[in-house]
Amino acid sequence: MPAVGAGEPRHRRRTLGIALGMALAAGLPLAVIRELFVLQILTFVFIFAIYAQSWNLAAQSGQFSLGHATFLGLGAYASVLAVDRLGLPPAVAMFVGPIVPAAAGLGIARLCLRLREWYFGMVTFGFTAIVQVLVVEQFGWLTNRWDGVDAARLWPAGLSVEHVAVLNYLSGLALMVGTYLAAAAMTYSRSGLAFSAIHDNELVATVSGVDVRRHRLMAMGLSAYLAGLAGALNSHTLTRHISPGIFGVEDSIWPLLYTVAGGLRTPEGPILGTLVVRVFWEWALRSLGGFDSLILIGLALALIVTFFPRGLYHLVTRFAAWLIGRATRLAPGAR
Amino acid sequence: MLDLGSLLQVLSWGLLVGSIYMLLATGLTLIFGVMKVVNFAHGELMMWGAFLTLLATRLGVNPYLGMLGSTLLVGLLGVAIERWGFRPIRGTAKINEIFLSIALILILQNALARVFIPYFREYAQIRTPYATEFFDLGLLNLRYDFVILLAVAWAIMLGLWIFLFHTAPGREMRGASQNRVGSMLMGVDVRRIDMLSFGIGAGLAALAGSLYGVVNPFSPYAGTLPAIKAFAVIILGGLGSVKGAVVGGLLYGVVESFATFFLGGSWRDATAFVLLIVVLMLRPEGIFKEGG
């Protein structure tokens, strides 16, 4: 749960500390890692942590989306097409393109203002199916229908494969840390408190003077922008191609899976969840392969939710609190 | 091409698919009514039902007899899933239930694929002894199987109605659905009702899957989309409402069927969601409100 106390210096220090720690922990191994696929998996983790973070932002205001792939996909398409048709450089298009999903997010949030919980989830899911058909049929002349479009590389031509992999890794890391800082600032701000209030009880929030409509729109708009950014980054670095398959069920499920495993409604949860689940997933696929690995992953996820229903990050904070408690008790002259 | 005959054909196809949606959605809505849980792994239970029926036919059992067995087995599996899966996380965040059902999808789907793929490759269909027989109704040709399928689906719905409205456990189930705490205070063991409703829901999914397998070739992955649509159906009809599941299921089947006919295949799935969104804009809690 996001702790109360908007903009307290304590939170600011902790958030900055964690951000620095993440940057260091992820930056240092670059000196030793030589396997390209390890870099690629971690880049994937960073990008999908941004995506999970964006989902979490909407979830904080009680808007549990089951169709975030809409925004992931629209961001990717908008950015790739902005490079292709308007001639923008990928590094610029990546940030301009997500305005399209942000607008879609605002529109969907506006339509869904009266909907809650399952009803909201199902409508967001439905929009993914609808957007997919629109992209394939109505905008087929632009999107090359089911075949999709090749995405321009984020980096100039002529760089070696290793350099590109490292640059992808660093840009993913930088954007993930940036998103984390933004999400933390949001969570601990007055708007974050409003999100929480809406999540817990919309009626009480309204009565207490929270502008529910504005905050729900704000959360979805921001969330959709960040999801679009993740999609754009993904297509310009890792997949290098975008096709309507992105508007599938799976891509809407990932952020939910990562965020809940890590810790819902905390800025750290989505990152920890993406890292743990994704790395375990890759390990299982490589060591067991095929169906057995997926059965094992399913079992592991079921165990996580049964034993740590508040997510893995909650476990970390509890462990840290226990360590600090122990240290203060053992310190000489503590009493 | 717009003659009465083809329209009737499209309509009958819609009612057929709609009846399968109806069974799936009724199972989901029974579970939701009592437990307030949406089981996304419903489609995987459905495919296990289809698979077990398929196995029975390969052993020489009549498919419509085999369905009974697979319904029963998957129903027991449902009871186990409730007892050791959903019960322990009751009372934690709502989203955890979605999370658990996604984990169940991974487990059930891949466990099925593991035994299915080596023997049946990608797709298999349940063969019935009446596959080539038709009723010729002049404008309309109806396969024997389609008629049997409709009869089975509606007989089960009638049985369920009798169970819900004319037996003691059925009454307890409706009571728990309307007011859980109230039922507990009346001395009803709601945890037993949870297991019962999950078991019946899973059984209905298995039956829907078996019927699906008679009409369409299926794979271990074929259940996901119908289950999501069944979820959309119960949202459309109103969560927890059996009446809503029946009306919504048939409506969905017919609308989809007509959309495929008039707009083309790629609009089939999207049209159903357009319908859902339009209905929810007008009635944010579905056609029939909860508990009907």
Interface residues (C-beta under 8 A of the other chain):
Chain A: A59 F64 L66 L111 R114 L115 E117 W118 Y119 M122 V123 F125 G126 F127 A129 I130 Q132 V133 V136 E137 V249 I253 L256 L257 V260 A261 L264 F291 D292 L294 I295 I297 G298 L299 L301 A302 V305 T306 P309 R310
Chain B: V38 G85 P88 I89 T92 A93 K94 I95 N96 I98 F99 L100 I102 A103 L104 I105 L106 I107 Q109 N110 A111 A113 R114 I117 T224 L225 I228 F231 A232 I235 L239 S266 W267 D269 A270 F273 V274 L276 I277 L280 M281 P284 E285 G286
